[in-house]
């Protein structure tokens, strides 16, 4: 876990500030003597949690590889990497601690390990996961997008061919959505024939690209029980930080835009 790096203290100070993750440096006596601005920002929102964690770091035999911090925007998970720093005489000078935000990966693991978060029909996440995100992870970073997607005329198809046939449509559509997004995105069945996609650390351009990708995959009808089905959908997008930073607010706004687009589409088809 420890890697040796030979650096003078002034060069070390410059290096620490250039690292994008939160970084702290403990001298050979275990005192915290240097940290970068990213650590300072984290300290502002999680000072009590960090102080508790730092008391563990003084005993290098019991340092956790991962830990969670409680912040105003919810729980954040971090992985920990330690680097042993040597001075110009090649003797031990201290330990550099680098914190990397792994909240997204932890949430993905949470989903796959807990069936309570899975939709039994489609195999994707259900609204329980969305509630978990909304309650405990209000802010997913500086840039993220929420896409709300709703199938056109699903009720008519469901009524005409039956619920079993309707379920098969939803399964097929969920697979198309799954194959149209990145692995680190969250795909959630919001309810009925409505779906939510949450993409973190990306802006509006990627959300628009995903919509076009889904449309492209639906250009050709697909076959269910010998019947060819042509699906279309409406969508609404909300982006952080332009439209806000809170997931709940962005979901509501994306949903509102979805139904505005649905109304416009209905007028156009009249």
Phi, psi and omega per residue, in radians:
X1 nan -0.533 -3.139
X2 -1.613 2.333 3.035
X3 -2.117 2.456 -3.097
X4 -1.558 2.281 3.087
X5 -2.316 2.216 -3.135
X6 -1.648 2.006 -3.105
X7 -2.558 2.535 2.976
X8 -1.361 2.723 -3.030
X9 -1.056 -0.699 3.138
X10 -1.141 -0.745 3.101
X11 -1.147 -0.618 3.122
X12 -1.107 -0.734 3.132
X13 -1.044 -0.748 3.127
X14 -1.155 -0.736 3.134
X15 -1.068 -0.822 -3.106
X16 -1.000 -0.755 -3.095
X17 -1.215 -0.440 -3.105
X18 -1.447 -0.231 -3.111
X19 -1.382 2.265 -3.068
X20 -1.244 -0.378 3.115
X21 -1.505 2.836 3.006
X22 -1.100 2.288 -3.087
X23 -2.375 2.411 3.014
X24 -2.282 2.723 3.120
X25 -2.206 2.202 3.065
X26 -1.809 2.313 3.119
X27 -1.320 -3.095 -3.033
X28 -1.142 -0.285 3.106
X29 -1.630 -0.016 3.132
X30 1.540 0.201 3.120
X31 -1.527 2.429 3.080
X32 -1.355 2.009 -3.050
X33 -2.052 -0.390 3.140
X34 -2.437 2.542 2.972
X35 -2.726 2.755 -3.091
X36 -1.669 3.069 -3.076
X37 -1.154 -0.516 3.119
X38 -1.186 -0.640 3.040
X39 -1.177 -0.672 3.129
X40 -1.070 -0.685 3.103
X41 -1.141 -0.712 3.114
X42 -1.145 -0.653 -3.139
X43 -1.080 -0.594 -3.119
X44 -1.109 -0.582 -3.048
X45 -1.830 -0.173 -3.076
X46 -2.533 0.744 -3.027
X47 -1.115 -0.773 -3.119
X48 -1.130 -0.775 3.132
X49 -1.093 -0.746 -3.116
X50 -1.138 -0.699 -3.141
X51 -1.072 -0.696 3.107
X52 -1.128 -0.720 3.141
X53 -1.155 -0.741 -3.060
X54 -1.133 -0.460 3.094
X55 -1.150 -0.505 3.109
X56 -1.278 -0.580 -3.031
X57 -1.143 -0.329 -3.114
X58 -1.213 -0.357 3.062
X59 -1.896 1.698 -3.019
X60 -1.102 -0.271 -3.139
X61 -1.302 -0.371 -3.053
X62 -2.059 0.453 -3.119
X63 -1.351 2.194 3.113
X64 -1.277 2.558 3.089
X65 -1.375 -0.422 3.113
X66 -2.430 2.639 3.063
X67 -2.743 2.834 -3.126
X68 -1.972 2.530 3.076
X69 -2.154 2.418 3.082
X70 -1.585 2.154 3.135
X71 -2.174 2.898 3.114
X72 -1.008 -0.447 -3.139
X73 -1.675 0.199 3.086
X74 2.013 -3.067 -3.140
X75 -1.278 2.440 3.048
X76 -2.193 2.336 3.085
X77 -1.799 2.477 3.119
X78 -2.292 2.505 2.941
X79 -1.672 2.752 -3.035
X80 -2.146 2.264 3.056
X81 -2.188 2.311 -3.137
X82 -1.967 2.431 3.102
X83 -2.257 2.227 3.120
X84 -1.412 2.213 -3.104
X85 -1.782 2.294 3.102
X86 -1.904 2.542 3.086
X87 -1.453 -3.067 -3.061
X88 -1.183 -0.250 3.051
X89 -1.588 0.100 3.117
X90 1.173 0.499 3.058
X91 -1.897 2.738 -3.084
X92 -1.031 2.220 -3.115
X93 -2.002 -0.371 -3.141
X94 2.742 -2.992 -3.107
X95 -2.190 2.293 3.065
X96 -1.674 2.245 -3.133
X97 -2.004 2.125 -3.119
X98 -1.963 2.204 -3.139
X99 -1.827 2.247 3.129
X100 -2.087 2.210 -3.132
X101 -1.208 2.045 3.140
X102 -2.078 0.446 -3.078
X103 -1.005 -0.768 -3.125
X104 -1.037 -0.828 -3.135
X105 -1.073 -0.691 3.139
X106 -1.115 -0.688 3.138
X107 -1.168 -0.672 3.094
X108 -1.102 -0.729 3.110
X109 -1.119 -0.732 3.113
X110 -0.994 -0.758 3.140
X111 -1.099 -0.873 -3.053
X112 -1.240 -0.410 -3.118
X113 -1.549 -0.316 -3.043
X114 -2.091 1.960 -3.122
X115 -1.145 -0.326 3.115
X116 -1.103 -0.338 -3.133
X117 -1.723 0.057 -3.063
X118 -1.888 2.403 3.053
X119 -1.388 2.088 -3.050
X120 -1.134 -0.461 -3.101
X121 -1.351 -0.867 -3.005
X122 -1.715 -0.325 -3.116
X123 1.433 -0.032 3.097
X124 -1.624 -3.088 -3.129
X125 -1.204 2.686 3.081
X126 -1.906 -3.008 -3.043
X127 -1.197 -0.357 3.093
X128 -1.043 -0.699 3.119
X129 -1.165 -0.666 3.119
X130 -1.094 -0.702 3.092
X131 -1.112 -0.698 3.114
X132 -1.081 -0.777 3.114
X133 -1.103 -0.771 -3.076
X134 -1.154 -0.656 -3.074
X135 -1.435 -0.694 -2.977
X136 -1.962 -0.187 -3.117
X137 -2.363 1.108 -2.995
X138 -1.137 -0.494 -3.082
X139 -2.158 1.992 -3.093
X140 -1.658 0.303 3.136
X141 2.096 -3.113 -3.074
X142 -1.167 -0.632 -3.103
X143 -2.259 2.132 2.943
X144 -2.747 2.776 -3.096
X145 -2.212 2.586 3.031
X146 -2.054 2.224 3.092
X147 -2.033 2.193 3.017
X148 -1.827 2.309 -3.058
X149 -2.255 2.327 -3.136
X150 -2.353 2.256 3.138
X151 -1.202 2.494 3.046
X152 -1.454 2.409 2.984
X153 1.020 0.456 3.135
X154 -1.146 -0.687 -3.109
X155 -1.050 -0.724 3.141
X156 -1.107 -0.751 3.115
X157 -1.133 -0.729 -3.133
X158 -1.111 -0.754 3.130
X159 -1.188 -0.646 -3.069
X160 -1.284 -0.768 -3.018
X161 -1.884 -0.137 3.090
X162 1.788 2.849 -3.046
X163 -1.209 -0.589 3.115
X164 -1.098 -0.754 3.099
X165 -1.124 -0.723 3.113
X166 -1.078 -0.687 3.106
X167 -1.080 -0.675 3.133
X168 -1.164 -0.613 3.057
X169 -1.077 -0.819 -3.128
X170 -1.092 -0.707 3.105
X171 -1.086 -0.803 3.132
X172 -1.093 -0.756 -3.124
X173 -1.160 -0.699 3.107
X174 -1.072 -0.684 3.099
X175 -1.134 -0.682 3.098
X176 -1.103 -0.763 3.111
X177 -1.087 -0.774 -3.123
X178 -1.031 -0.682 -3.118
X179 -1.445 -0.004 -3.101
X180 -1.871 -0.103 -3.084
X181 -2.081 2.912 3.092
X182 -1.265 2.760 -3.128
X183 -1.158 -0.460 -3.110
X184 -1.565 0.060 3.079
X185 -1.484 2.749 3.089
X186 -1.773 2.178 3.090
X187 -1.977 2.126 -2.998
X188 -2.283 2.349 2.982
X189 -1.436 1.898 -3.028
X190 -1.288 -0.566 3.141
X191 2.721 2.410 3.132
X192 0.997 -2.090 -3.141
X193 -1.878 0.432 3.137
X194 -1.930 2.388 -3.068
X195 -2.248 2.685 3.119
X196 -2.160 2.366 3.026
X197 -2.104 2.252 3.078
X198 -2.060 2.106 -3.124
X199 -2.020 2.037 3.138
X200 -1.649 2.715 3.078
X201 1.089 0.435 3.098
X202 -2.498 2.693 -3.099
X203 -1.738 -2.837 -3.032
X204 -1.084 -0.562 -3.088
X205 -1.024 -0.759 -3.128
X206 -1.185 -0.673 3.106
X207 -1.056 -0.771 3.113
X208 -1.121 -0.678 3.125
X209 -1.098 -0.712 3.130
X210 -1.115 -0.737 3.115
X211 -1.042 -0.796 3.140
X212 -1.130 -0.636 3.138
X213 -1.131 -0.729 3.118
X214 -1.141 -0.770 3.121
X215 -1.033 -0.715 3.133
X216 -1.090 -0.722 -3.129
X217 -1.202 -0.369 -3.121
X218 -1.684 0.031 -3.117
X219 -1.054 -0.699 3.109
X220 -1.638 2.347 3.082
X221 -1.078 2.591 3.020
X222 -1.988 2.775 -2.990
X223 -1.776 2.299 3.053
X224 -2.287 2.109 3.138
X225 0.887 0.728 3.097
X226 1.426 -0.031 3.121
X227 -1.860 2.361 3.077
X228 -1.527 2.196 -3.078
X229 -2.066 2.248 3.082
X230 -1.872 1.987 -3.116
X231 -1.772 2.504 2.974
X232 -2.322 2.930 -3.095
X233 -2.660 2.907 2.994
X234 -2.059 2.735 -3.102
X235 -2.523 2.808 3.031
X236 -2.457 2.469 -3.077
X237 -2.175 2.428 2.985
X238 -2.306 2.449 -3.038
X239 -2.158 2.508 2.982
X240 -1.810 2.361 0.207
X241 -1.676 -0.060 -3.033
X242 -0.981 -0.724 -3.071
X243 -1.781 0.079 -3.089
X244 2.214 3.058 -3.107
X245 -2.079 -0.205 -3.082
X246 -1.533 2.271 -3.083
X247 -1.025 -0.770 -3.121
X248 -1.018 -0.798 -3.138
X249 -1.083 -0.725 -3.115
X250 -1.206 -0.644 3.088
X251 -1.090 -0.811 3.138
X252 -1.081 -0.717 -3.135
X253 -1.201 -0.757 3.106
X254 -1.095 -0.655 3.118
X255 -1.164 -0.701 3.102
X256 -1.100 -0.761 3.123
X257 -1.163 -0.606 3.070
X258 -1.012 -0.868 -3.075
X259 -1.289 -0.461 3.001
X260 -1.143 -0.750 3.102
X261 -1.145 -0.611 3.131
X262 -1.145 -0.728 3.116
X263 -1.129 -0.759 3.130
X264 -1.089 -0.703 3.134
X265 -1.138 -0.691 3.133
X266 -1.137 -0.697 3.108
X267 -1.116 -0.709 -3.112
X268 -1.131 -0.619 -3.087
X269 -1.455 -0.192 3.136
X270 -1.165 nan nan
